């Protein structure tokens, strides 16, 4: 993964949402990208934990000026849709995160090369590197376009 953020105090690479591991600075990092990838299924959380984590990530990302999140929620071992995916889709369709999320695209609706794919790439050209991996659409991923910093619905 490319370096996403840099510590404004010591200049070392650092995590987006935690203090600098080198100098312990809690000051907001300097961004190197405006698109990040968040894996909600990491650690196999319960649905409620995954939604809470998403809410926290959205709040932090929008405050830092992140424009786009490639959200990995998985699609369940049966291929029919896991519980985290269903909960994320329901929350987005119910406008639960509308204060932070301007638009969203479910991975299965933006297969590589489709009209929807080209429309999304036109809005966020940096997504091309991420979406190339989804040759037939990936139902385990959702792309979130965030509201500009300070703009809440």
N, C-alpha and C positions, 0 to 999 in steps of 0.2 A: 504494500500500500504506500502511495506517495506521502511525503510529509504534508500534513494537513495544516498544522499550526506551529508557530514559533513563539517562544517566550519573549515578551517585550523587554524584560529586564536582563536576561543572560544570553538570549539569542539561540538557545538550544531548542531542538524539536521537543514538543510537548503535547500531551493529550488535550483535546478540546474542552472537556468538561471537568477536569481535575486540576489541581495545582501543579506547578512545574516540579518534576522529580529532581531537578538539578539545583534550583535555588529556592524552592518552596513558594514562589510567587503565586498569588491567587489572582493577580491582575488578568483581565481578559487577554487571551492570546491574539497574536497577529495572524490572520488567516492567509493561507496560501492557495485555497480553493474556495469555491462557493457551492460545491456539491459534496455531500458526505453520504456514506453508506452506514446504516444502522441495522444490526442483526438482532431482532427482537426474540428470536427463538434460542439464542445463545444461552446455555445454562438450563434449558428446558423449564422456563418459568411457568407458573400458572397463568391463566388468561388474565386475571385481574392484575397480576404483577406485570405482565407484558404491556397492558394498557396504561398502567401507571408509569412505567418506564418510557413508553412512547410520549405521554404527556410531558414528562420531565425533559426528554430529548427535544421535543418541539419547542418548549419554552426556551431552553438554553440555546438551541440552534438559531431561533429567530432573533434572540437578543444579540447573538454574535454576528448576524448578517448573512447566515447561510441562506441560499436561495432555494436549494433543492435537496431533498433526501431520497435516496434509494433505500426503501424499507424492505428488509428481508423478514418475512413472517412465516415462511414455509407454507406448504399446502396439504400437509397431512400425509401419513404413510399410505392411506387408502387411495390417495390421488383425488379425493372428492372434496377436499378442503378441511384443513385442520381447524381446531377451535380458535387458535390465535388469529388465523386468517379471517375466519368468519366474524370474530369480534371486531377486528380492525375494519373490515369492510362495512359492518353494521354501523360502527362509530362514525366513519367517514360519510356514509350515506345519510346518517341522521344528523349531520352537521355538528357532531360533538366537538370536533377540533377546528371548527370554522373560524375561531378567533386567531388561529395560527396558519391554517392550511387554506390557500387560495383555490388550488385545483388539485385533483388527484387522478392517477391513471393506474388501473389495475394491470399487472403485467400481462395477463392473458389478452388484454385489449390492445396492446401495442407490440405485436410481433414484428421482428426485424423486417424492414422493407415495406411495411404496410402504410396506408394513408395516415393512420393515427400515429404511427412511428415518425413519419416525416413531419407531421404537424407539431409533435412534441419536440423534435430535434430543432425545428425552426425557433421554438420558444426558448429552449435551453440547449444550445449546441454542444456544451460540455458533456451532456448525457450520452452522446454517441458512443464513447468508450465503454460505458456501462451497459447500454442496451444492445450492443453488438453481441453480447453473450446470449441473448434471448432470441435465438433463431426462429422459434415458433411461438414465442410468447411464453412468459414464465409466470404461472399462476401463484408462485410462492413469493412474488415481489410486487410492491406497489411503489409508484413514484409520486412523491409529494412536492408540489410547488408551493413554497411558503409565501405568506404576506411579507411585504417589506418591513424592516424593523420599525417599531412604533405604530404600525397600522394593524389594528385589531378590529374584527367585525363586531 
